[in-house]
Amino acid sequence: MADGVPTWEEVARDHGRFLYNVAYRLAGNDADAQDLVQETLLRVRRGLETYQPGSLPAWLSRIVTNVFLDEVRRRRRRPTDALGDDADRVLPPSAAADVATEDVSEEVQTALTSLPDEFRTAVVLCDVVGMSYDEIAGVQGVPVGTVRSRIHRGRRMLRTALT
């Protein structure tokens, strides 16, 4: 790590599980989380030239969150047809990585996935990743007050979904 700037290989090796965990909480399933991590690592490769040493996890969280939000917007513009009921015959089930299931139950993950994107992102970055409100505001590009509101409302929606 020259001058505090990691190589792409170091980011992938040392922070891959972190990226997957954040991506899984945002996307709600293994396949989408893997796609998010892959796209995130591509963006990291392009962005390392301009990376200013600081909080690497915050920088990576911002990238994976932006990739997630870009994907949500893309899917809204171009909806795809879902596989039919016999999808299990076509595609074998994929087991999620251990890191995604070790901290949060399936019931909580389902409730998280049901939240609107802006609330889910704020709650995941705060309660799963452990970022501060200021860091989340930077990642989401909104004022801190909006972050507080989204976290409060997101947690309230989670409580309702889980009771």
For each residue, the residues with C-beta under 8 A, 3 or more apart:
1: 4 5 6 7 10
2: 5
3: 53
4: 1 53
5: 1 2 48 51 53
6: 1 10 11 14 48 56
7: 1 10 11 48
8: 11 12 41 44 45 48
9: 12 13
10: 1 6 7 13 14
11: 6 7 8 14 15 16 41 44 48 56 60
12: 8 9 15 16 41 44
13: 9 10 16
14: 6 10 11
15: 11 12 18 19 56 57 60
16: 11 12 13 19 20 37 41
17: 20 21 97 99
18: 15 21 22 57 60
19: 15 16 22 23 36 37 40 41 60 64
20: 16 17 23 24 33 34 37 97 99 100
21: 17 18 24 25 99 100 103 128
22: 18 19 25 26 60 61 64 65 124 125 128 129
23: 19 20 26 27 32 33 34 36 37 40 64 68
24: 20 21 27 28 29 30 33 96 97 99 100
25: 21 22 28 100 104 109 112 120 124 128
26: 22 23 33 36 64 65 68 120 121 124
27: 23 24 32 33 35 36 68 113
28: 24 25 32 109 110 112 113
29: 24 32 33 96 113
30: 24 33 34 94 95 96 97 100
31: 34 35 94
32: 23 27 28 29 35 36 71
33: 20 23 24 26 27 29 30 36 37 96 100
34: 20 23 30 31 37 38
35: 27 31 32 38 39 71
36: 19 23 26 27 32 33 39 40 64 67 68 71
37: 16 19 20 23 33 34 40 41 64
38: 34 35 41 42
39: 35 36 42 43 67 71
40: 19 23 36 37 43 44 60 63 64 67
41: 8 11 12 16 19 37 38 44 45
42: 38 39 45 46
43: 39 40 46 47 63 66 67
44: 8 11 12 40 41 47 48 60 63
45: 8 41 42 48
46: 42 43 49
47: 43 44 50 51 63
48: 5 6 7 8 11 44 45 51
49: 46
50: 47
51: 5 47 48 59
52:
53: 3 4 5
54: 58 59
55: 58 59 135
56: 6 11 15 59 60
57: 15 18 60 61 129 131
58: 54 55 61 62 131 135 138 139
59: 51 54 55 56 62 63
60: 11 15 18 19 22 40 44 56 57 63 64
61: 22 57 58 64 65 125 129 131 135 139
62: 58 59 65 66 138 139
63: 40 43 44 47 59 60 66 67
64: 19 22 23 26 36 37 40 60 61 67 68
65: 22 26 61 62 68 69 121 125 139 140
66: 43 62 63 69 70 139
67: 36 39 40 43 63 64 70 71
68: 23 26 27 36 64 65 71 72 117 121
69: 65 66 72 73 117 121
70: 66 67 73 74
71: 32 35 36 39 67 68 74 75
72: 68 69 75 76 117
73: 69 70 76 77
74: 70 71 77 78
75: 71 72 78 79 80
76: 72 73 79
77: 73 74
78: 74 75
79: 75 76
80: 75
81:
82:
83: 86 87 90 91
84: 87
85:
86: 83 89 90
87: 83 84 90 91
88: 91 92 93
89: 86
90: 83 86 87
91: 83 87 88
92: 88
93: 88
94: 30 31
95: 30
96: 24 29 30 33 100 101
97: 17 20 24 30 100 101
98: 101 102
99: 17 20 21 24 102
100: 20 21 24 25 30 33 96 97
101: 96 97 98 104 106
102: 98 99
103: 21 128
104: 25 101 108 109 112 128
105: 108 109
106: 101 109 110
107: 110 111 162
108: 104 105 111 112 158 162
109: 25 28 104 105 106 112 113
110: 28 106 107 113 114
111: 107 108 114 115 158 161 162
112: 25 28 104 108 109 115 120 123 124 158
113: 27 28 29 109 110 120
114: 110 111 157 161
115: 111 112 119 120 123 154 157 158
116: 119 120
117: 68 69 72 120 121
118: 121 122 140 150
119: 115 116 122 123 150 151 153 154 157
120: 25 26 112 113 115 116 117 123 124 154
121: 26 65 68 69 117 118 124 125 139 140 150
122: 118 119 125 126 136 140 147 150 151 154
123: 112 115 119 120 126 127 128 150 151 154 155 158
124: 22 25 26 112 120 121 127 128 129
125: 22 61 65 121 122 128 129 131 135 136 139 140
126: 122 123 129 130 131 133 136 147 151
127: 123 124 130 151 155
128: 21 22 25 103 104 123 124 125
129: 22 57 61 124 125 126
130: 126 127
131: 57 58 61 125 126 135 136 139
132: 135 136
133: 126 136 137 144 147 148 151
134: 137 138 144
135: 55 58 61 125 131 132 138 139
136: 122 125 126 131 132 133 139 140 147 151
137: 133 134 140 141 142 143 144 146 147
138: 58 62 134 135 141
139: 58 61 62 65 66 121 125 131 135 136
140: 65 118 121 122 125 136 137 146 147
141: 137 138
142: 137 146 147 150
143: 137 146 147
144: 133 134 137 147 148
145: 148 149
146: 137 140 142 143 149 150
147: 122 126 133 136 137 140 142 143 144 150 151
148: 133 144 145 151 152
149: 145 146 152 153
150: 118 119 121 122 123 142 146 147 153 154
151: 119 122 123 126 127 133 136 147 148 154 155
152: 148 149 155 156
153: 119 149 150 156 157
154: 115 119 120 122 123 150 151 157 158
155: 123 127 151 152 158 159
156: 152 153 159 160
157: 114 115 119 153 154 160 161
158: 108 111 112 115 123 154 155 161 162
159: 155 156 162 163
160: 156 157 163
161: 111 114 157 158
162: 107 108 111 158 159
163: 159 160
